[in-house]
Amino acid sequence: ERRTMTLIEKNGYHDSVYINAAKIFQGIHTKKNKDRILVRYGDDSVSPMLTSKDEYFQRVSYELAFNTLKYQDLLEEILLDSCVYPCHSIPDELTSLLVVMLYDLQERKFQAREIFDEEEPVAEVRKIEHYLFSFRTKLAAALARCRIKHDALSLECFLPETIRKQAQRASALPLCVWINTFKISLQDVFRDLEKKGFTRVESVSDFNRYTYCVDQHCNDVLVFPSSLKDELLNLDLFADCKLLLQ
């Protein structure tokens, strides 16, 4: 299942990821003063987080929740401007799921999510998904109006400057990867990476496109250029938990 989830990440997530990300977002979303509340999120106490399935499930759930948090104001504006919210058939307790799934829908350029037969469907997710997708044209138009209104060339332009700088610094940091020596030896990892077209270099200063180096303090830690994150996560070494992203 994990390998499948890694491969379809760009086309959406499994229902369970949306549910967990919504529960995380419910607990961290920015709460506004009563006189400024236009989008209501229900009661936090009724949204316990799901039990973690594995490291990948946790990572993508938190990633989706925090990306939604970064753009909370914009997503709420899109929902209100498009008149997609409020909706009497969607209770406040599902608003977090609505906002999380809207973020993911616009990330996919309002294209349909790919559904796999082996996935266990979650009724709330399918309901919200169908609702948002039925209004995808209005939502896309609302996003376009927001970009014109705020003179934003990209989604990142909606972020405060401090957050943009933090994101830029984070994206430039090299990726640290642990070798799971319970499952594979260092030499086998080196051989596997070589077959995949990666070249081992001495240090981060020697990084090029498909290169990596061994951490100078921990010989079971590898360091890769940050630009390779998506490609690395789709390797069998990660899908089989032989390599673990720090």
Residue pairs with C-beta under 8 A, 6 or more apart in sequence:
1 14
1 118
2 54
2 56
2 57
2 239
2 241
3 236
3 239
3 240
4 116
4 118
5 13
5 14
5 17
5 56
5 57
5 60
6 56
6 233
6 234
6 238
6 239
7 234
8 114
8 116
9 60
9 233
10 108
10 230
11 108
11 111
11 113
11 114
12 104
12 108
12 113
12 114
13 21
13 60
13 64
13 104
14 116
14 119
14 120
15 119
15 120
15 121
15 122
15 125
15 126
16 50
16 53
16 57
16 120
16 122
17 57
17 60
17 61
17 64
18 64
18 97
18 100
18 101
18 104
18 122
18 125
19 50
19 97
19 122
19 124
19 125
20 49
20 50
20 57
20 61
21 60
21 61
21 62
21 64
21 65
21 68
21 100
22 47
22 65
22 94
22 96
22 97
22 99
22 100
22 101
23 47
23 48
23 49
23 50
23 96
24 49
24 61
24 62
24 65
24 66
25 65
25 68
25 69
25 96
25 99
25 100
26 41
26 42
26 44
26 47
26 96
27 44
27 47
27 49
28 65
28 66
28 69
29 41
29 69
29 72
29 96
29 99
30 69
30 72
30 73
38 76
38 80
39 76
39 79
39 80
39 85
39 95
39 99
40 86
40 92
40 95
41 92
41 95
41 96
42 91
42 92
42 93
42 94
42 95
42 96
43 92
43 93
46 93
47 93
47 96
52 58
54 241
55 241
55 244
59 245
64 100
64 103
64 104
65 100
67 103
68 75
68 99
68 100
68 103
70 159
70 163
71 103
71 155
71 158
71 159
72 99
73 158
74 146
74 155
74 158
75 99
75 102
75 103
76 85
76 99
77 142
77 146
78 84
78 102
78 106
78 139
78 142
78 143
78 146
79 85
79 98
79 99
79 102
79 139
79 142
81 142
81 145
81 146
82 135
82 138
82 139
82 141
82 142
83 138
84 131
84 132
84 135
84 138
84 139
84 142
85 95
85 98
87 131
89 131
90 98
90 127
90 128
90 131
94 124
94 127
94 128
97 124
97 125
97 128
98 128
98 131
98 132
101 125
101 128
101 129
101 132
102 132
102 139
104 113
105 132
105 133
105 136
105 139
106 139
106 140
106 143
106 155
110 136
110 137
110 139
110 140
112 133
113 129
132 139
146 152
146 158
147 153
150 157
150 158
151 157
152 158
156 164
156 167
159 167
171 226
172 226
173 226
174 204
174 207
174 223
174 224
174 225
174 226
175 223
175 224
175 225
175 226
175 228
175 229
175 232
175 245
175 246
176 215
176 221
176 222
176 223
176 245
176 246
177 221
177 222
177 223
177 224
177 232
177 243
177 244
177 245
177 246
178 220
178 221
178 243
178 244
178 246
179 186
179 189
179 220
179 221
179 222
179 242
179 243
180 241
180 242
180 243
180 244
181 220
183 240
183 241
183 242
184 192
184 237
184 242
186 219
186 220
189 222
189 237
189 242
189 243
190 200
192 237
193 200
193 212
193 237
194 200
196 235
197 210
198 210
198 211
198 212
199 208
199 210
199 211
199 212
200 211
200 212
200 213
200 214
201 207
201 208
201 211
201 212
201 213
202 213
203 213
203 216
204 213
204 223
206 213
207 213
207 225
208 225
209 225
209 227
210 228
211 224
211 225
212 222
212 223
212 224
212 225
213 222
213 223
214 221
214 222
214 223
215 221
215 222
215 223
221 246
222 243
224 232
229 245
232 238
232 243
232 245
233 245
235 243
236 242
237 243
238 244
238 245
